[in-house]
Amino acid sequence: MRTLLVLIGVVALVLLAAMMLGFVRFDQTQTAQLPRLEGGQTPKFDADVAKVSVGTDKKTVEVPAISVEKPANQQ
């Protein structure tokens, strides 16, 4: 139970940080209305999230050479 609460807290903090830094923005596009005799209306939201693009680059990396020598047989 404690682990679940900690996980929910961490998720809430990450979402709050993303909103504060501008990575996530929520705009309400439709207001809610209470039902009278029938019906009603739920609020609608438009979420604007940051776009992330991932790509690759070809690069040549110099790797050091390693030599391994077996120790002499000690008897």
Secondary structure as a PSIPRED ss2 file (coil, helix, strand):
# PSIPRED VFORMAT (PSIPRED V4.0)

   1 M C   1.000  0.000  0.000
   2 R H   0.000  1.000  0.000
   3 T H   0.000  1.000  0.000
   4 L H   0.000  1.000  0.000
   5 L H   0.000  1.000  0.000
   6 V H   0.000  1.000  0.000
   7 L H   0.000  1.000  0.000
   8 I H   0.000  1.000  0.000
   9 G H   0.000  1.000  0.000
  10 V H   0.000  1.000  0.000
  11 V H   0.000  1.000  0.000
  12 A H   0.000  1.000  0.000
  13 L H   0.000  1.000  0.000
  14 V H   0.000  1.000  0.000
  15 L H   0.000  1.000  0.000
  16 L H   0.000  1.000  0.000
  17 A H   0.000  1.000  0.000
  18 A H   0.000  1.000  0.000
  19 M H   0.000  1.000  0.000
  20 M H   0.000  1.000  0.000
  21 L H   0.000  1.000  0.000
  22 G C   1.000  0.000  0.000
  23 F C   1.000  0.000  0.000
  24 V E   0.000  0.000  1.000
  25 R E   0.000  0.000  1.000
  26 F E   0.000  0.000  1.000
  27 D E   0.000  0.000  1.000
  28 Q E   0.000  0.000  1.000
  29 T E   0.000  0.000  1.000
  30 Q E   0.000  0.000  1.000
  31 T C   1.000  0.000  0.000
  32 A C   1.000  0.000  0.000
  33 Q E   0.000  0.000  1.000
  34 L C   1.000  0.000  0.000
  35 P C   1.000  0.000  0.000
  36 R C   1.000  0.000  0.000
  37 L C   1.000  0.000  0.000
  38 E C   1.000  0.000  0.000
  39 G C   1.000  0.000  0.000
  40 G C   1.000  0.000  0.000
  41 Q E   0.000  0.000  1.000
  42 T C   1.000  0.000  0.000
  43 P C   1.000  0.000  0.000
  44 K E   0.000  0.000  1.000
  45 F E   0.000  0.000  1.000
  46 D E   0.000  0.000  1.000
  47 A E   0.000  0.000  1.000
  48 D E   0.000  0.000  1.000
  49 V E   0.000  0.000  1.000
  50 A C   1.000  0.000  0.000
  51 K C   1.000  0.000  0.000
  52 V C   1.000  0.000  0.000
  53 S C   1.000  0.000  0.000
  54 V C   1.000  0.000  0.000
  55 G C   1.000  0.000  0.000
  56 T C   1.000  0.000  0.000
  57 D C   1.000  0.000  0.000
  58 K C   1.000  0.000  0.000
  59 K C   1.000  0.000  0.000
  60 T C   1.000  0.000  0.000
  61 V C   1.000  0.000  0.000
  62 E C   1.000  0.000  0.000
  63 V C   1.000  0.000  0.000
  64 P C   1.000  0.000  0.000
  65 A C   1.000  0.000  0.000
  66 I C   1.000  0.000  0.000
  67 S C   1.000  0.000  0.000
  68 V C   1.000  0.000  0.000
  69 E C   1.000  0.000  0.000
  70 K C   1.000  0.000  0.000
  71 P C   1.000  0.000  0.000
  72 A C   1.000  0.000  0.000
  73 N C   1.000  0.000  0.000
  74 Q C   1.000  0.000  0.000
  75 Q C   1.000  0.000  0.000
